[in-house]
């Protein structure tokens, strides 16, 4: 099954893609920008990871976005669901959800489980972290998810990475299923972010947008 990458035609001017379009990096100092994936999905349950290779000061925002979110300004803002690496705050449409994971450090991985059937999302900081900072939360049982229905009840989701940073050393690398994950994939979730997802009970076929 083919998996998506970030889209060279859907990124900010301050973003450089490399590593098979899986690594997002700032190409100037004091950069603001981001990138979306080629594929966008609805009606499926997905697990993917984004490793924060170098933070470069400022904030980075791994997560998901809809097609209206800007990849040039307002990272982690309108149209996105992302975690602010500097604070660990999970943001929905640019507003804090009240859930804090704690600040990320360079080399740590944001693990993302997104249920686009029930429109819930979970993040954890590193594979050993707890989902949405609570050991009782579990994507496999739909416990403790943050609602994303305001953005994705009828709208496909893209994978997303963005930044507002001081140094041009900032970079992230996504694992969308073509290489090994650092953490366990929750039961019932697709391992990665495919361009074409299998149809299973209670799920709709993937929608792909170029």
N, C-alpha and C positions, 0 to 999 in steps of 0.2 A: 504494500500500500504506500503510495507516494505521500510525502508530507510537505507542508508548506515551508516557505522561507519569507523573510522580509522582502518587501516590494521595492525595487530600485526606482519605480515610478511613483511611489507614494511615501516620500520621506522629506524631511526638512532640508534646506540648503546647507545647514551646518552638520549634517550627518553623512558619514561615509560607511558603506556596507562592505564587508569582506567575509572571508571564510564561507564561501558558498551562500552569501547573503544571509548568514545567521548571526554575524557579529555587527553590532551597531556601535559606532564610535563618533565622538565629537572631533571635527576637523579644524576648529579654531578655538581660541581662548574665549572665555565668557560666552559660551554657546548655549543656545536654546533650540531644541528641536526633538524630533522623534521619527518613528517609522511604524507602519502597519504591515501586517502580513498580506500576501497575495490572496490567500483563501479567507473567506468569512463563513461562519457556520451558525446554524440554528438547530434547535431540537436534539442536541447531542450532549453527552457528558465527556469532558476533556480533561486530561492532565498534561501539563507541560512545565518546563523549568526555564528560568532565565538567570544565568550566573553573572554577578556584577564583578567584572574582572578588575576594573580600576574606577574609582569614584571621582577623583579630580576636584573635590570640593563641591559644594552646592547639593542639589537634590537630583535623584534619579527615580524613575517611575515605571517599573515593569507591571504589566497586567493585560487588560483587554480594552478595546475601544470600538465604538461604532463608526460608521462611515462619515459622520459629520464632525468628529473630533479633529482639531487642528494638529498637524504634525510640524508646524512652524512656530507656534506660540502657545502659551498657557499649558505647559506639560502637566499631566495629571488633572486636567480641568474638565470642562464640559465634554460630555460624550465618552468619558473614560471611567474605568474602575481599576485602580492601581494602588500600589503601596509606595509611600514616600520613604526612600531608603534612609534619609537623614533622621527621621523621627519614628519610622515603623508604623505610621498611621495609615490605615486602609481608607482610601477616598472613593466615594461614589459620586460621580458627576461633579467632582471638584470639592465635595464637602466631606468632612471627616465622619466616618461611620461610628466612631466611638471605640473602635477596636485598635489596639496598639500592639505591634509585634516586637518593638524595640528596634533600635538603630542597627542597620546593616553595616558590615565592614567589608573592605575589598576582598574578593574571593568567595564571599558567601552567595548562596543561591536562593532565589525566590521561587518556591514551589507553588503552583497554581492549580487548583481543582475547580472547574467551572461547570455547573449544571445548567445547561440551556434548555432543559425540560421544565424544571421547577424554578429556574431563574434565581439561583443561589451561587455564591462563590466563597471559596476558602483560600487563604494564603498561609504559608508557614515560612519562617526564616530558618533556612537550612533543612536538610532531610530529617534531622533529629528534632526539629522544632515541633510545636503543637499547632494544630489548625486553629487559625483565628485566636491564638494565644489562650487556648483552653483545652486541657487534656481530655475533656468530655466530648469535644466536637469531633465529628467524623463525616466526611463527605459520603462515604459508602452507605451510611444510614440517614443521611440528610439532616444530621444534628448540627446546629450551631452555624449554619450558613448565613451569610449576609445577603439580603435581598438586592437583586439587580433588575427587578421587574420594571422599574421606572425607565430603564434604558433599553432592555433587551426582551421585553415580553413578546414583541413581534418583529424584532430587528436583529439581523445577523451580527455576530461578534468577530472582530479581528484580533489576532495577537498584537501586542503593542509594547513598545519601549520608548521612553522619552527622558530628557534630562534638561536641567538648568544648572550649569556648572561653571566653575572658574577656569579649570585647566582642560586642555585638549587631550589629556591622557585618558579621559573617561571612556569606558567601553563596557558593553554587555554581550554575552553570547547566549542565544536561545538553544534549547534542546527541544525540538518539535517531534522527535521520535526516530530520527535516523542515527542517533547515537545513544549510548546507555544513560539512563537517568541516575541521579545520585540518591533519590528517594524512591519509596515504594509507591506504585500506582494504586489508588483506591479501587476497591472492587466495584465493577460495573462501569468504570471509566475507560475511555479510549486512551491508549498509551501514546500520546502525541497530539499533533494538530494536523490531521490529514487534509489533503485536497479533495478527496472523495471518501466519505465515511460510510461504514456499513449501516444498513437499516436494521434496527432491532426493535423489539416490542416496545411500544410507547414512544418511539423516536421517529423523527422525520428525516428525510434525506437532506444531506448537506447542501447548502447554497454556496456557490463559489462566485466571487466577484473579482474581476481583474483590476 
